[in-house]
């Protein structure tokens, strides 16, 4: 028997929500809606422009002048004369080599020791939290205080380092007056200061490694070292590259701990580019030439950054091809 259309179930019509009238906020409100993102970015952009971009441009322009400290507003333009002098100066190239050696030793030991400490502190053992807190103390110590601590450690007569070497039958050494040990002295102090930061960053990266993947390698018979190479290292490698880049740039521009411990000596063995800028500007009173040294140091930092991004691009292409 056919069903009557009157007996068919009725479907309710779809409910259409009433249109909400958009409140007119006026010209100012529409301006905020269109440009709100730029307004939030403006304070940061203004800060960078005033305290970074403008001094940078001013310093580069200053490097093309023969400006003296006693008359900072009366420098005459000399073109590339400052750069010609520096590029033909043995003292400048010596400071470049010193900077590269100091940066190399600092980055290798700080990143290596910091990563090893992070691996150790990532394992479970009794009192781990206390050890982590103690290990961060060097980073918390102010740089000036750290420099004074190492000046006392390296003291020829009363320093704990010379007392220890004398007790071990290794004799006493002039850590701050012997050119043979000058670079070691500032490098060791810098590594002591920076290693906790690397440790904290790497510890954070290690805690993001999936534990299930490591357990899977153990089930397959891999040793802990093999599991580290297969699982842990690929996961933390991006963090290692970033912290290495930051440490390299910071080491190139590091001034205070070197100047406070050795002042660039003995016999200029710790006269890095940044220390050379200070000496040229405030001891030789040549602001134009000091600005040129700073500009060349900036170029060195930019080259390091470019190399880093090239390596990143190569790594991404290799991973995409796999």
Secondary structure by P-SEA (a helix, b strand, c coil): ccccccccccccccccccccccccccaaaaaaaacaaaaaaaaaaaaaaaccaaaaaaaaaaaacccccccccccccccaaaaaaaaacaaaaaaaaaaaaaaaaaaaaaaaaaaaaaaaaaccccaaaaaaaaaaccccccaaaaaaaaaaaacccccaaaaaaaaacccccccccccccaaaaaaaaaaaacaaaaaaaaaaaaaaccaaaaaaaaaacccaaaaaaccccccaaaaaaaaaaaaaaaaaaccaaaaaccccccccccccaaaaaaaaacccccaaaaaaaaaaaaaaaaaaaaaaaaaaaaaaaaaaac
